[in-house]
């Protein structure tokens, strides 16, 4: 909250300083007033008329500590927060390249019964129905000019179709008479 206060104070100081500089420039001439609005215009005006630009000097100087405090107290760069969220530390010790790594023996997973497989297949079709409805809503809201959105939609639709074919193939194995 303090960072936001420093940012607002710094922006207010910068805005007031620019208005004071603009007023001083228009007092000299209209050309200088319009020139201050151009890039490097304030710099040249301050070099040519330092006494007229002195009224805005303290406010210009006050913006620097305000912006510094905002950066110091602010939320920080977004990439650091994202890195801290996604970085996971491995608890497995890393060996040298010549050392043989021990891998634990894998125990085979118990095979589910026919009834469990059928219940799982029914659950898969329910999930696919919900997914199809979500895809229908995405397609409805998608603009033709949104190329990235259309590419993402096409990729998700391909994943859906692959999952649907896999579920249908499993259904024909579990219920040979079902279509």
Secondary structure, 3 states (H helix, E strand, C coil): CHHHHHHHHHHHHHHHHHHHHHHHHHHHCHHHHHHCCCCCHHHHHHHHCHHHHHHHHHHHHHHHHHHHHHHHHCCCCHHHHHHHHHCCCCCCCCCCCCCCCCCCCCCCCCCCCHHHHHHHHHHHHHHHHHHHHHHHHHHHHCCCCCHHHHHHHHHHHHHHHHHHHHHHHHHHHHCCCCC
